[in-house]
Amino acid sequence: MRYVTIVLAAAALFAALPAQADSDPKTIWSAANDEWFAGRDAAALQRYEALLDQGLDNAALRYNLGTAALRLKRFGLAIHHLKLALRSDPEGDLATNVEANLALARSALLERDRDRIEKGLLAFDESHGVWVTLFTLLPRIPVLVLALLLAALFFPALGIMGLKRVARLYGPARLVAWAALVPLVLVLTLAAGRLWADATLRVAVVVSSDATLREAPNPAARGIPVAEGLEVRVLDEAPNDQGLLEVRIGDERDGWMTRSELGLL
């Protein structure tokens, strides 16, 4: 397995340094990189996590965390950090490397767990329901841009239709208005649905290799094994008095998982 290497320098990482950091983040960053290149991946991961504990968080740090976890074969943790890196800077210089390592982690997990998944011994379903899938199918920016363009056609055409003095333009304006109306309603519905999904959908990645979806809100309850690296929907971000979060896998399989089994996105 060939990994895309870590980020060596990240000036932007230190720009958000709290005024009272416990220790010099540049020193920790450099030491973590040294550990990584020396093959001491666990030590590197620990040092990168120390930067998170200081309140530092950006795409470069998440990328290095994910890459270190990937070399340790902690694939769920790697996917968690790499997805956060991509969310932090989806169009940045690191995006290609992040996606490459994400693909490596997913491929390694599927190769390792394929037999158990195919036999139904391991829960693996990343669909979040028909409506969520539909409303998140397209990126939010293109949807909003398309809605603005269609509105720019529909409303002027509607205005022209109301001007009796330009009767010769009534026919073309009516044609444009009707042509824009249907896709405008569809795009506005998608935009509203995307806003709803962004406001209500909370997801997490299974970071534990022996995670369980429990049937009841009790750590000792019966349950089914859940695939590491699986993205699940968090139904309630507040854990119960026993430290369990209510989650959903796929369309209808609800249960409870411990906070330590999940990495929130």
C-alpha positions in Angstrom: 0.0 0.0 0.0 1.5 3.3 -1.1 0.6 6.3 1.0 0.7 10.0 0.0 3.1 11.6 2.3 2.4 14.0 5.2 2.5 17.8 5.1 5.8 19.1 6.2 5.1 22.8 6.6 1.7 24.4 7.4 2.1 28.0 8.4 -1.7 28.5 8.4 -1.9 25.8 11.1 -0.4 28.1 13.6 -2.3 31.2 12.7 -5.2 30.2 15.0 -2.9 29.3 17.9 -4.6 30.3 21.2 -2.9 32.9 23.3 -2.0 30.5 26.1 -0.9 27.3 24.4 0.7 24.6 26.6 3.8 24.4 24.4 5.2 25.6 21.1 3.1 24.0 18.3 5.8 24.4 15.8 8.1 22.2 17.9 5.4 19.6 18.3 4.6 19.7 14.6 8.3 19.2 13.7 8.7 16.4 16.2 5.6 14.7 14.9 7.0 14.8 11.4 10.3 13.4 12.5 8.5 10.6 14.3 6.5 9.8 11.1 9.6 9.7 8.9 11.4 7.5 11.4 8.5 5.0 11.2 7.3 5.7 14.7 3.7 6.2 13.6 2.0 5.8 17.0 4.3 8.5 18.4 3.6 10.8 15.4 -0.1 10.3 15.8 0.1 11.2 19.5 2.0 14.4 18.8 -0.5 15.5 16.1 -3.3 14.8 18.6 -1.5 17.0 21.1 -1.9 19.9 18.6 -5.7 19.2 18.5 -5.7 19.4 22.2 -4.2 22.9 22.0 -7.2 24.0 19.9 -5.5 23.8 16.5 -7.5 22.3 13.7 -7.2 22.7 10.0 -6.9 20.6 6.8 -3.2 20.1 7.1 -3.3 18.7 10.6 -6.3 16.5 9.9 -4.6 15.2 6.8 -1.4 14.3 8.8 -3.5 12.7 11.5 -5.3 10.6 8.9 -2.1 9.6 7.1 -0.5 8.5 10.4 -3.6 6.5 11.4 -3.6 4.9 7.9 0.0 3.6 8.3 -1.1 2.2 11.7 -3.9 0.4 9.9 -6.4 2.3 12.1 -8.6 2.7 9.1 -11.7 4.1 10.7 -9.7 6.8 12.5 -7.9 7.6 9.2 -11.2 8.0 7.4 -12.5 10.2 10.2 -9.6 12.6 10.0 -9.3 12.6 6.2 -13.0 13.4 5.8 -12.6 16.3 8.2 -9.6 17.5 6.2 -11.7 17.4 3.0 -14.6 19.2 4.7 -12.2 21.9 6.0 -10.7 22.6 2.6 -12.5 20.7 -0.2 -10.8 22.7 -3.1 -7.4 23.2 -1.5 -4.0 22.0 -2.5 -4.3 19.0 -0.3 -7.6 17.8 -1.7 -6.1 15.4 -4.2 -3.8 13.8 -1.6 -6.7 13.5 0.9 -8.9 11.8 -1.6 -6.1 9.4 -2.5 -5.5 8.3 1.1 -9.3 8.1 1.7 -9.5 5.7 -1.2 -6.6 3.7 0.2 -8.3 3.4 3.6 -11.7 2.4 2.2 -10.1 -0.1 -0.1 -8.1 -1.7 2.7 -11.2 -1.9 4.9 -13.4 -3.5 2.2 -10.6 -6.0 1.4 -10.2 -6.9 5.1 -14.0 -7.1 5.9 -15.5 -8.2 2.6 -16.3 -11.8 3.6 -18.0 -10.7 6.9 -20.0 -8.0 5.1 -21.1 -10.3 2.3 -22.2 -13.0 4.9 -24.2 -10.4 6.8 -21.9 -10.8 9.9 -21.0 -7.1 9.8 -23.3 -4.2 9.3 -22.4 -2.0 6.4 -24.9 0.4 4.9 -24.0 4.1 4.3 -27.3 5.2 2.8 -29.0 7.7 5.0 -32.5 7.4 3.6 -34.0 8.4 0.2 -34.7 12.0 1.1 -31.3 12.7 2.6 -29.6 11.0 -0.4 -31.7 13.1 -2.9 -31.2 16.4 -1.1 -27.4 15.9 -0.7 -26.9 14.5 -4.2 -25.6 17.8 -5.6 -23.2 20.2 -3.9 -24.9 23.2 -2.3 -23.1 25.9 -4.3 -24.1 24.7 -7.8 -27.7 24.2 -6.7 -27.9 27.8 -5.4 -26.2 29.2 -8.5 -28.6 27.3 -10.7 -31.6 28.6 -8.7 -30.3 32.2 -9.1 -29.9 31.8 -12.9 -33.4 30.3 -13.3 -34.9 33.1 -11.1 -33.1 35.6 -13.3 -34.9 34.2 -16.3 -38.3 33.6 -14.7 -39.0 36.9 -12.8 -38.0 39.3 -15.6 -40.1 37.3 -18.1 -43.0 37.4 -15.7 -42.6 41.1 -15.4 -42.6 41.6 -19.2 -45.8 39.5 -19.4 -47.5 42.1 -17.2 -46.5 45.1 -19.5 -49.4 45.6 -21.9 -47.4 48.2 -23.9 -45.0 45.5 -25.1 -47.5 43.0 -26.3 -45.1 41.8 -29.0 -42.9 40.4 -26.3 -45.7 38.6 -24.4 -45.4 35.4 -26.4 -41.6 35.0 -26.0 -41.8 36.1 -22.4 -44.5 33.6 -21.6 -42.4 30.8 -23.2 -39.4 31.7 -21.2 -41.4 32.0 -18.0 -42.9 28.5 -18.4 -39.7 27.0 -19.5 -37.9 28.3 -16.3 -40.8 27.7 -13.9 -40.6 23.9 -13.6 -36.9 23.6 -13.2 -36.9 26.6 -10.8 -39.4 24.9 -8.5 -37.4 21.7 -8.7 -34.1 23.5 -7.9 -35.6 25.5 -5.1 -37.0 22.3 -3.6 -33.5 20.8 -3.8 -32.0 23.9 -2.2 -34.5 23.9 0.6 -34.0 20.2 1.1 -30.2 20.7 1.2 -30.6 23.4 3.8 -32.8 21.0 5.9 -30.2 18.2 5.5 -27.3 20.5 6.5 -29.3 21.7 9.6 -30.5 18.3 10.8 -28.1 15.7 9.5 -25.2 14.8 11.8 -23.0 12.0 10.9 -20.1 10.1 12.4 -17.5 7.6 11.3 -17.0 4.3 13.2 -13.4 4.5 14.4 -13.3 1.3 16.4 -12.5 -2.1 14.9 -14.9 -3.9 17.3 -17.8 -1.5 17.4 -21.3 -2.7 18.2 -24.8 -1.3 17.4 -26.7 -2.1 20.6 -30.4 -2.9 20.7 -31.0 -0.9 23.9 -29.4 2.2 25.5 -27.2 0.1 27.7 -23.5 -0.8 27.2 -24.3 -4.4 28.0 -27.2 -4.7 25.6 -27.1 -7.2 22.8 -26.2 -5.9 19.4 -24.6 -6.5 16.0 -21.0 -5.8 14.9 -20.6 -2.7 12.8 -17.9 -2.2 10.2 -15.0 0.1 11.0 -15.0 3.2 8.8 -18.8 3.1 8.3 -20.5 6.4 8.2 -23.6 6.5 10.5 -26.3 9.0 11.2 -26.3 10.4 14.7 -29.9 10.9 15.9 -29.1 12.5 19.2 -25.7 14.2 19.9 -26.3 14.2 23.6 -25.2 10.9 25.1 -27.4 9.2 27.7 -26.4 8.8 31.3 -24.4 5.7 30.3 -22.4 7.5 27.6 -24.3 6.1 24.6 -25.4 7.9 21.4 -28.4 7.0 19.4 -27.5 6.3 15.8 -29.0 5.0 12.6 -27.4 2.7 10.0 -29.1 2.8 6.6 -32.8 3.7 6.4 -34.2 2.0 9.5 -31.7 0.3 11.7 -31.4 2.3 14.9 -29.4 1.5 17.9 -26.8 2.9 20.4 -23.1 3.2 20.3 -20.5 4.5 22.7 -18.9 7.9 22.0 -15.4 6.2 21.9 -16.6 4.1 18.9 -17.4 7.1 16.9 -15.7 10.1 15.4 -18.1 12.9 14.8 -17.9 14.8 11.5 
